[in-house]
Amino acid sequence: MLIMSAALAATSGVVMTTVAVAAAVIASAAVGAAIYAGMNIVQQGILIAANDNDKKDTHKLELYPHIN
């Protein structure tokens, strides 16, 4: 009976550890996904700003073709 209790306790400990590790992996993946999404938003903002800047430069060249 004592051996079965020890085996059950060991199995319970393994299950609890596995659940804790799985929760940590899921939390880490969620944080990674949030960071990735944030970087994509920043990248889109940079591309939009660069596109606006290109349009402004092109407009200047059309108005003042002698300026390089």
PyMOL Python script that loads the backbone (N, CA, C, O; Angstrom):
from pymol import cmd

cmd.read_pdbstr("""\
ATOM      1  N   MET A   1       0.814  -1.193   0.000  1.00  0.00           N
ATOM      2  CA  MET A   1       0.000   0.000   0.000  1.00  0.00           C
ATOM      3  C   MET A   1       0.864   1.266   0.000  1.00  0.00           C
ATOM      4  O   MET A   1       0.566   2.252  -0.674  1.00  0.00           O
ATOM      5  N   LEU A   2       1.934   1.198   0.775  1.00  0.00           N
ATOM      6  CA  LEU A   2       2.836   2.347   0.856  1.00  0.00           C
ATOM      7  C   LEU A   2       3.532   2.580  -0.482  1.00  0.00           C
ATOM      8  O   LEU A   2       3.746   3.725  -0.881  1.00  0.00           O
ATOM      9  N   ILE A   3       3.883   1.507  -1.168  1.00  0.00           N
ATOM     10  CA  ILE A   3       4.530   1.628  -2.478  1.00  0.00           C
ATOM     11  C   ILE A   3       3.571   2.252  -3.480  1.00  0.00           C
ATOM     12  O   ILE A   3       3.975   3.080  -4.297  1.00  0.00           O
ATOM     13  N   MET A   4       2.300   1.858  -3.423  1.00  0.00           N
ATOM     14  CA  MET A   4       1.307   2.431  -4.341  1.00  0.00           C
ATOM     15  C   MET A   4       1.113   3.916  -4.058  1.00  0.00           C
ATOM     16  O   MET A   4       0.963   4.708  -4.989  1.00  0.00           O
ATOM     17  N   SER A   5       1.113   4.297  -2.795  1.00  0.00           N
ATOM     18  CA  SER A   5       0.966   5.707  -2.441  1.00  0.00           C
ATOM     19  C   SER A   5       2.163   6.516  -2.934  1.00  0.00           C
ATOM     20  O   SER A   5       2.010   7.634  -3.424  1.00  0.00           O
ATOM     21  N   ALA A   6       3.344   5.942  -2.801  1.00  0.00           N
ATOM     22  CA  ALA A   6       4.550   6.624  -3.273  1.00  0.00           C
ATOM     23  C   ALA A   6       4.527   6.754  -4.789  1.00  0.00           C
ATOM     24  O   ALA A   6       4.906   7.790  -5.334  1.00  0.00           O
ATOM     25  N   ALA A   7       4.081   5.696  -5.472  1.00  0.00           N
ATOM     26  CA  ALA A   7       3.997   5.741  -6.933  1.00  0.00           C
ATOM     27  C   ALA A   7       2.965   6.768  -7.376  1.00  0.00           C
ATOM     28  O   ALA A   7       3.180   7.505  -8.339  1.00  0.00           O
ATOM     29  N   LEU A   8       1.846   6.810  -6.667  1.00  0.00           N
ATOM     30  CA  LEU A   8       0.803   7.785  -6.995  1.00  0.00           C
ATOM     31  C   LEU A   8       1.304   9.208  -6.761  1.00  0.00           C
ATOM     32  O   LEU A   8       1.035  10.102  -7.563  1.00  0.00           O
ATOM     33  N   ALA A   9       2.021   9.416  -5.679  1.00  0.00           N
ATOM     34  CA  ALA A   9       2.568  10.741  -5.389  1.00  0.00           C
ATOM     35  C   ALA A   9       3.594  11.141  -6.443  1.00  0.00           C
ATOM     36  O   ALA A   9       3.625  12.294  -6.874  1.00  0.00           O
ATOM     37  N   ALA A  10       4.427  10.198  -6.858  1.00  0.00           N
ATOM     38  CA  ALA A  10       5.428  10.494  -7.886  1.00  0.00           C
ATOM     39  C   ALA A  10       4.750  10.815  -9.204  1.00  0.00           C
ATOM     40  O   ALA A  10       5.140  11.757  -9.895  1.00  0.00           O
ATOM     41  N   THR A  11       3.733  10.032  -9.556  1.00  0.00           N
ATOM     42  CA  THR A  11       2.998  10.284 -10.798  1.00  0.00           C
ATOM     43  C   THR A  11       2.309  11.637 -10.746  1.00  0.00           C
ATOM     44  O   THR A  11       2.297  12.374 -11.731  1.00  0.00           O
ATOM     45  N   SER A  12       1.739  11.959  -9.600  1.00  0.00           N
ATOM     46  CA  SER A  12       1.078  13.249  -9.437  1.00  0.00           C
ATOM     47  C   SER A  12       2.082  14.390  -9.592  1.00  0.00           C
ATOM     48  O   SER A  12       1.774  15.417 -10.196  1.00  0.00           O
ATOM     49  N   GLY A  13       3.275  14.206  -9.048  1.00  0.00           N
ATOM     50  CA  GLY A  13       4.311  15.225  -9.184  1.00  0.00           C
ATOM     51  C   GLY A  13       4.741  15.415 -10.625  1.00  0.00           C
ATOM     52  O   GLY A  13       4.962  16.541 -11.071  1.00  0.00           O
ATOM     53  N   VAL A  14       4.859  14.307 -11.357  1.00  0.00           N
ATOM     54  CA  VAL A  14       5.234  14.388 -12.768  1.00  0.00           C
ATOM     55  C   VAL A  14       4.151  15.103 -13.560  1.00  0.00           C
ATOM     56  O   VAL A  14       4.448  15.942 -14.411  1.00  0.00           O
ATOM     57  N   VAL A  15       2.893  14.772 -13.278  1.00  0.00           N
ATOM     58  CA  VAL A  15       1.777  15.414 -13.985  1.00  0.00           C
ATOM     59  C   VAL A  15       1.751  16.906 -13.679  1.00  0.00           C
ATOM     60  O   VAL A  15       1.561  17.722 -14.581  1.00  0.00           O
ATOM     61  N   MET A  16       1.942  17.265 -12.417  1.00  0.00           N
ATOM     62  CA  MET A  16       1.925  18.684 -12.049  1.00  0.00           C
ATOM     63  C   MET A  16       3.075  19.432 -12.717  1.00  0.00           C
ATOM     64  O   MET A  16       2.904  20.562 -13.175  1.00  0.00           O
ATOM     65  N   THR A  17       4.238  18.804 -12.772  1.00  0.00           N
ATOM     66  CA  THR A  17       5.385  19.435 -13.433  1.00  0.00           C
ATOM     67  C   THR A  17       5.124  19.600 -14.921  1.00  0.00           C
ATOM     68  O   THR A  17       5.436  20.638 -15.504  1.00  0.00           O
ATOM     69  N   THR A  18       4.548  18.569 -15.532  1.00  0.00           N
ATOM     70  CA  THR A  18       4.235  18.639 -16.964  1.00  0.00           C
ATOM     71  C   THR A  18       3.235  19.748 -17.247  1.00  0.00           C
ATOM     72  O   THR A  18       3.388  20.489 -18.218  1.00  0.00           O
ATOM     73  N   VAL A  19       2.220  19.866 -16.416  1.00  0.00           N
ATOM     74  CA  VAL A  19       1.220  20.922 -16.588  1.00  0.00           C
ATOM     75  C   VAL A  19       1.863  22.295 -16.411  1.00  0.00           C
ATOM     76  O   VAL A  19       1.554  23.226 -17.155  1.00  0.00           O
ATOM     77  N   ALA A  20       2.747  22.425 -15.439  1.00  0.00           N
ATOM     78  CA  ALA A  20       3.418  23.712 -15.213  1.00  0.00           C
ATOM     79  C   ALA A  20       4.302  24.081 -16.403  1.00  0.00           C
ATOM     80  O   ALA A  20       4.329  25.237 -16.825  1.00  0.00           O
ATOM     81  N   VAL A  21       5.021  23.103 -16.940  1.00  0.00           N
ATOM     82  CA  VAL A  21       5.875  23.369 -18.100  1.00  0.00           C
ATOM     83  C   VAL A  21       5.024  23.736 -19.309  1.00  0.00           C
ATOM     84  O   VAL A  21       5.358  24.656 -20.055  1.00  0.00           O
ATOM     85  N   ALA A  22       3.922  23.013 -19.500  1.00  0.00           N
ATOM     86  CA  ALA A  22       3.029  23.323 -20.627  1.00  0.00           C
ATOM     87  C   ALA A  22       2.462  24.733 -20.496  1.00  0.00           C
ATOM     88  O   ALA A  22       2.368  25.457 -21.487  1.00  0.00           O
ATOM     89  N   ALA A  23       2.087  25.126 -19.289  1.00  0.00           N
ATOM     90  CA  ALA A  23       1.566  26.478 -19.074  1.00  0.00           C
ATOM     91  C   ALA A  23       2.636  27.524 -19.367  1.00  0.00           C
ATOM     92  O   ALA A  23       2.340  28.572 -19.940  1.00  0.00           O
ATOM     93  N   ALA A  24       3.868  27.245 -18.978  1.00  0.00           N
ATOM     94  CA  ALA A  24       4.957  28.186 -19.250  1.00  0.00           C
ATOM     95  C   ALA A  24       5.220  28.304 -20.746  1.00  0.00           C
ATOM     96  O   ALA A  24       5.483  29.397 -21.248  1.00  0.00           O
ATOM     97  N   VAL A  25       5.149  27.184 -21.459  1.00  0.00           N
ATOM     98  CA  VAL A  25       5.356  27.215 -22.911  1.00  0.00           C
ATOM     99  C   VAL A  25       4.250  28.013 -23.588  1.00  0.00           C
ATOM    100  O   VAL A  25       4.519  28.810 -24.487  1.00  0.00           O
ATOM    101  N   ILE A  26       3.013  27.805 -23.163  1.00  0.00           N
ATOM    102  CA  ILE A  26       1.880  28.543 -23.747  1.00  0.00           C
ATOM    103  C   ILE A  26       2.016  30.036 -23.457  1.00  0.00           C
ATOM    104  O   ILE A  26       1.788  30.866 -24.338  1.00  0.00           O
ATOM    105  N   ALA A  27       2.388  30.376 -22.222  1.00  0.00           N
ATOM    106  CA  ALA A  27       2.559  31.792 -21.871  1.00  0.00           C
ATOM    107  C   ALA A  27       3.692  32.414 -22.682  1.00  0.00           C
ATOM    108  O   ALA A  27       3.582  33.549 -23.146  1.00  0.00           O
ATOM    109  N   SER A  28       4.767  31.674 -22.849  1.00  0.00           N
ATOM    110  CA  SER A  28       5.897  32.179 -23.635  1.00  0.00           C
ATOM    111  C   SER A  28       5.496  32.392 -25.089  1.00  0.00           C
ATOM    112  O   SER A  28       5.884  33.382 -25.708  1.00  0.00           O
ATOM    113  N   ALA A  29       4.722  31.463 -25.629  1.00  0.00           N
ATOM    114  CA  ALA A  29       4.257  31.606 -27.010  1.00  0.00           C
ATOM    115  C   ALA A  29       3.341  32.817 -27.151  1.00  0.00           C
ATOM    116  O   ALA A  29       3.392  33.523 -28.158  1.00  0.00           O
ATOM    117  N   ALA A  30       2.504  33.056 -26.146  1.00  0.00           N
ATOM    118  CA  ALA A  30       1.605  34.211 -26.195  1.00  0.00           C
ATOM    119  C   ALA A  30       2.400  35.516 -26.162  1.00  0.00           C
ATOM    120  O   ALA A  30       2.091  36.457 -26.892  1.00  0.00           O
ATOM    121  N   VAL A  31       3.409  35.563 -25.320  1.00  0.00           N
ATOM    122  CA  VAL A  31       4.255  36.764 -25.258  1.00  0.00           C
ATOM    123  C   VAL A  31       4.985  36.960 -26.584  1.00  0.00           C
ATOM    124  O   VAL A  31       5.072  38.080 -27.089  1.00  0.00           O
ATOM    125  N   GLY A  32       5.503  35.885 -27.140  1.00  0.00           N
ATOM    126  CA  GLY A  32       6.182  35.971 -28.432  1.00  0.00           C
ATOM    127  C   GLY A  32       5.262  36.453 -29.535  1.00  0.00           C
ATOM    128  O   GLY A  32       5.658  37.261 -30.374  1.00  0.00           O
ATOM    129  N   ALA A  33       4.031  35.958 -29.533  1.00  0.00           N
ATOM    130  CA  ALA A  33       3.062  36.387 -30.546  1.00  0.00           C
ATOM    131  C   ALA A  33       2.732  37.869 -30.391  1.00  0.00           C
ATOM    132  O   ALA A  33       2.587  38.582 -31.384  1.00  0.00           O
ATOM    133  N   ALA A  34       2.613  38.332 -29.150  1.00  0.00           N
ATOM    134  CA  ALA A  34       2.325  39.751 -28.914  1.00  0.00           C
ATOM    135  C   ALA A  34       3.483  40.629 -29.381  1.00  0.00           C
ATOM    136  O   ALA A  34       3.268  41.681 -29.984  1.00  0.00           O
ATOM    137  N   ILE A  35       4.699  40.198 -29.103  1.00  0.00           N
ATOM    138  CA  ILE A  35       5.869  40.967 -29.550  1.00  0.00           C
ATOM    139  C   ILE A  35       5.932  40.999 -31.072  1.00  0.00           C
ATOM    140  O   ILE A  35       6.201  42.042 -31.668  1.00  0.00           O
ATOM    141  N   TYR A  36       5.683  39.851 -31.694  1.00  0.00           N
ATOM    142  CA  TYR A  36       5.713  39.772 -33.161  1.00  0.00           C
ATOM    143  C   TYR A  36       4.651  40.689 -33.770  1.00  0.00           C
ATOM    144  O   TYR A  36       4.914  41.393 -34.745  1.00  0.00           O
ATOM    145  N   ALA A  37       3.449  40.675 -33.187  1.00  0.00           N
ATOM    146  CA  ALA A  37       2.380  41.548 -33.689  1.00  0.00           C
ATOM    147  C   ALA A  37       2.765  43.016 -33.524  1.00  0.00           C
ATOM    148  O   ALA A  37       2.520  43.829 -34.415  1.00  0.00           O
ATOM    149  N   GLY A  38       3.361  43.350 -32.394  1.00  0.00           N
ATOM    150  CA  GLY A  38       3.795  44.725 -32.173  1.00  0.00           C
ATOM    151  C   GLY A  38       4.861  45.158 -33.161  1.00  0.00           C
ATOM    152  O   GLY A  38       4.845  46.290 -33.645  1.00  0.00           O
ATOM    153  N   MET A  39       5.788  44.257 -33.462  1.00  0.00           N
ATOM    154  CA  MET A  39       6.828  44.595 -34.439  1.00  0.00           C
ATOM    155  C   MET A  39       6.222  44.786 -35.823  1.00  0.00           C
ATOM    156  O   MET A  39       6.663  45.652 -36.579  1.00  0.00           O
ATOM    157  N   ASN A  40       5.217  43.986 -36.159  1.00  0.00           N
ATOM    158  CA  ASN A  40       4.561  44.151 -37.460  1.00  0.00           C
ATOM    159  C   ASN A  40       3.855  45.497 -37.550  1.00  0.00           C
ATOM    160  O   ASN A  40       3.879  46.144 -38.597  1.00  0.00           O
ATOM    161  N   ILE A  41       3.226  45.921 -36.455  1.00  0.00           N
ATOM    162  CA  ILE A  41       2.545  47.216 -36.440  1.00  0.00           C
ATOM    163  C   ILE A  41       3.567  48.339 -36.630  1.00  0.00           C
ATOM    164  O   ILE A  41       3.337  49.274 -37.397  1.00  0.00           O
ATOM    165  N   VAL A  42       4.697  48.237 -35.926  1.00  0.00           N
ATOM    166  CA  VAL A  42       5.750  49.251 -36.064  1.00  0.00           C
ATOM    167  C   VAL A  42       6.289  49.259 -37.490  1.00  0.00           C
ATOM    168  O   VAL A  42       6.508  50.324 -38.067  1.00  0.00           O
ATOM    169  N   GLN A  43       6.502  48.071 -38.060  1.00  0.00           N
ATOM    170  CA  GLN A  43       7.016  47.989 -39.427  1.00  0.00           C
ATOM    171  C   GLN A  43       6.035  48.619 -40.410  1.00  0.00           C
ATOM    172  O   GLN A  43       6.445  49.328 -41.329  1.00  0.00           O
ATOM    173  N   GLN A  44       4.750  48.365 -40.222  1.00  0.00           N
ATOM    174  CA  GLN A  44       3.754  48.963 -41.112  1.00  0.00           C
ATOM    175  C   GLN A  44       3.784  50.486 -40.994  1.00  0.00           C
ATOM    176  O   GLN A  44       3.676  51.197 -41.993  1.00  0.00           O
ATOM    177  N   GLY A  45       3.933  50.979 -39.766  1.00  0.00           N
ATOM    178  CA  GLY A  45       4.029  52.424 -39.577  1.00  0.00           C
ATOM    179  C   GLY A  45       5.246  53.014 -40.266  1.00  0.00           C
ATOM    180  O   GLY A  45       5.171  54.087 -40.864  1.00  0.00           O
ATOM    181  N   ILE A  46       6.366  52.311 -40.182  1.00  0.00           N
ATOM    182  CA  ILE A  46       7.587  52.792 -40.850  1.00  0.00           C
ATOM    183  C   ILE A  46       7.390  52.806 -42.358  1.00  0.00           C
ATOM    184  O   ILE A  46       7.779  53.761 -43.029  1.00  0.00           O
ATOM    185  N   LEU A  47       6.786  51.744 -42.894  1.00  0.00           N
ATOM    186  CA  LEU A  47       6.561  51.686 -44.339  1.00  0.00           C
ATOM    187  C   LEU A  47       5.603  52.780 -44.802  1.00  0.00           C
ATOM    188  O   LEU A  47       5.801  53.380 -45.859  1.00  0.00           O
ATOM    189  N   ILE A  48       4.568  53.034 -44.010  1.00  0.00           N
ATOM    190  CA  ILE A  48       3.622  54.102 -44.364  1.00  0.00           C
ATOM    191  C   ILE A  48       4.339  55.450 -44.343  1.00  0.00           C
ATOM    192  O   ILE A  48       4.165  56.269 -45.246  1.00  0.00           O
ATOM    193  N   ALA A  49       5.147  55.673 -43.301  1.00  0.00           N
ATOM    194  CA  ALA A  49       5.881  56.940 -43.208  1.00  0.00           C
ATOM    195  C   ALA A  49       6.863  57.078 -44.367  1.00  0.00           C
ATOM    196  O   ALA A  49       7.003  58.162 -44.934  1.00  0.00           O
ATOM    197  N   ALA A  50       7.537  55.996 -44.720  1.00  0.00           N
ATOM    198  CA  ALA A  50       8.488  56.051 -45.832  1.00  0.00           C
ATOM    199  C   ALA A  50       7.761  56.321 -47.139  1.00  0.00           C
ATOM    200  O   ALA A  50       8.249  57.072 -47.983  1.00  0.00           O
ATOM    201  N   ASN A  51       6.603  55.714 -47.305  1.00  0.00           N
ATOM    202  CA  ASN A  51       5.820  55.929 -48.523  1.00  0.00           C
ATOM    203  C   ASN A  51       5.358  57.381 -48.607  1.00  0.00           C
ATOM    204  O   ASN A  51       5.410  57.996 -49.673  1.00  0.00           O
ATOM    205  N   ASP A  52       4.908  57.923 -47.481  1.00  0.00           N
ATOM    206  CA  ASP A  52       4.502  59.332 -47.465  1.00  0.00           C
ATOM    207  C   ASP A  52       5.688  60.233 -47.788  1.00  0.00           C
ATOM    208  O   ASP A  52       5.552  61.216 -48.517  1.00  0.00           O
ATOM    209  N   ASN A  53       6.840  59.893 -47.244  1.00  0.00           N
ATOM    210  CA  ASN A  53       8.036  60.690 -47.487  1.00  0.00           C
ATOM    211  C   ASN A  53       8.431  60.629 -48.963  1.00  0.00           C
ATOM    212  O   ASN A  53       8.831  61.638 -49.546  1.00  0.00           O
ATOM    213  N   ASP A  54       8.319  59.450 -49.560  1.00  0.00           N
ATOM    214  CA  ASP A  54       8.625  59.317 -50.990  1.00  0.00           C
ATOM    215  C   ASP A  54       7.683  60.170 -51.824  1.00  0.00           C
ATOM    216  O   ASP A  54       8.100  60.814 -52.787  1.00  0.00           O
ATOM    217  N   LYS A  55       6.419  60.171 -51.448  1.00  0.00           N
ATOM    218  CA  LYS A  55       5.445  60.978 -52.195  1.00  0.00           C
ATOM    219  C   LYS A  55       5.789  62.462 -52.085  1.00  0.00           C
ATOM    220  O   LYS A  55       5.685  63.207 -53.059  1.00  0.00           O
ATOM    221  N   LYS A  56       6.199  62.878 -50.895  1.00  0.00           N
ATOM    222  CA  LYS A  56       6.560  64.285 -50.708  1.00  0.00           C
ATOM    223  C   LYS A  56       7.782  64.636 -51.550  1.00  0.00           C
ATOM    224  O   LYS A  56       7.827  65.692 -52.180  1.00  0.00           O
ATOM    225  N   ASP A  57       8.773  63.744 -51.557  1.00  0.00           N
ATOM    226  CA  ASP A  57       9.980  63.996 -52.348  1.00  0.00           C
ATOM    227  C   ASP A  57       9.643  64.057 -53.834  1.00  0.00           C
ATOM    228  O   ASP A  57      10.146  64.919 -54.555  1.00  0.00           O
ATOM    229  N   THR A  58       8.799  63.148 -54.284  1.00  0.00           N
ATOM    230  CA  THR A  58       8.402  63.139 -55.695  1.00  0.00           C
ATOM    231  C   THR A  58       7.685  64.433 -56.042  1.00  0.00           C
ATOM    232  O   THR A  58       7.896  65.010 -57.109  1.00  0.00           O
ATOM    233  N   HIS A  59       6.838  64.879 -55.129  1.00  0.00           N
ATOM    234  CA  HIS A  59       6.105  66.123 -55.360  1.00  0.00           C
ATOM    235  C   HIS A  59       7.084  67.294 -55.495  1.00  0.00           C
ATOM    236  O   HIS A  59       6.912  68.160 -56.354  1.00  0.00           O
ATOM    237  N   LYS A  60       8.108  67.311 -54.640  1.00  0.00           N
ATOM    238  CA  LYS A  60       9.109  68.376 -54.731  1.00  0.00           C
ATOM    239  C   LYS A  60       9.829  68.326 -56.070  1.00  0.00           C
ATOM    240  O   LYS A  60      10.101  69.362 -56.676  1.00  0.00           O
ATOM    241  N   LEU A  61      10.134  67.121 -56.526  1.00  0.00           N
ATOM    242  CA  LEU A  61      10.835  66.995 -57.801  1.00  0.00           C
ATOM    243  C   LEU A  61       9.962  67.463 -58.960  1.00  0.00           C
ATOM    244  O   LEU A  61      10.463  68.026 -59.933  1.00  0.00           O
ATOM    245  N   GLU A  62       8.660  67.229 -58.852  1.00  0.00           N
ATOM    246  CA  GLU A  62       7.763  67.683 -59.916  1.00  0.00           C
ATOM    247  C   GLU A  62       7.661  69.205 -59.921  1.00  0.00           C
ATOM    248  O   GLU A  62       7.600  69.823 -60.983  1.00  0.00           O
ATOM    249  N   LEU A  63       7.644  69.806 -58.732  1.00  0.00           N
ATOM    250  CA  LEU A  63       7.541  71.258 -58.655  1.00  0.00           C
ATOM    251  C   LEU A  63       8.860  71.937 -59.007  1.00  0.00           C
ATOM    252  O   LEU A  63       8.885  72.989 -59.646  1.00  0.00           O
ATOM    253  N   TYR A  64       9.950  71.316 -58.578  1.00  0.00           N
ATOM    254  CA  TYR A  64      11.267  71.906 -58.787  1.00  0.00           C
ATOM    255  C   TYR A  64      12.182  70.866 -59.446  1.00  0.00           C
ATOM    256  O   TYR A  64      13.018  70.279 -58.759  1.00  0.00           O
ATOM    257  N   PRO A  65      12.050  70.626 -60.732  1.00  0.00           N
ATOM    258  CA  PRO A  65      12.822  69.551 -61.377  1.00  0.00           C
ATOM    259  C   PRO A  65      14.327  69.786 -61.365  1.00  0.00           C
ATOM    260  O   PRO A  65      15.091  68.837 -61.542  1.00  0.00           O
ATOM    261  N   HIS A  66      14.770  71.012 -61.161  1.00  0.00           N
ATOM    262  CA  HIS A  66      16.206  71.286 -61.161  1.00  0.00           C
ATOM    263  C   HIS A  66      16.859  70.904 -59.836  1.00  0.00           C
ATOM    264  O   HIS A  66      18.086  70.866 -59.748  1.00  0.00           O
ATOM    265  N   ILE A  67      16.058  70.618 -58.795  1.00  0.00           N
ATOM    266  CA  ILE A  67      16.605  70.224 -57.493  1.00  0.00           C
ATOM    267  C   ILE A  67      16.726  68.706 -57.463  1.00  0.00           C
ATOM    268  O   ILE A  67      15.761  67.989 -57.727  1.00  0.00           O
ATOM    269  N   ASN A  68      17.919  68.228 -57.140  1.00  0.00           N
ATOM    270  CA  ASN A  68      18.111  66.765 -57.059  1.00  0.00           C
ATOM    271  C   ASN A  68      18.080  66.333 -55.622  1.00  0.00           C
ATOM    272  O   ASN A  68      18.222  65.145 -55.331  1.00  0.00           O
TER     273      ASN A  68
END
""", "prot")
cmd.dss("prot")
cmd.show_as("cartoon", "prot")
cmd.util.cbc("prot")
cmd.orient("prot")
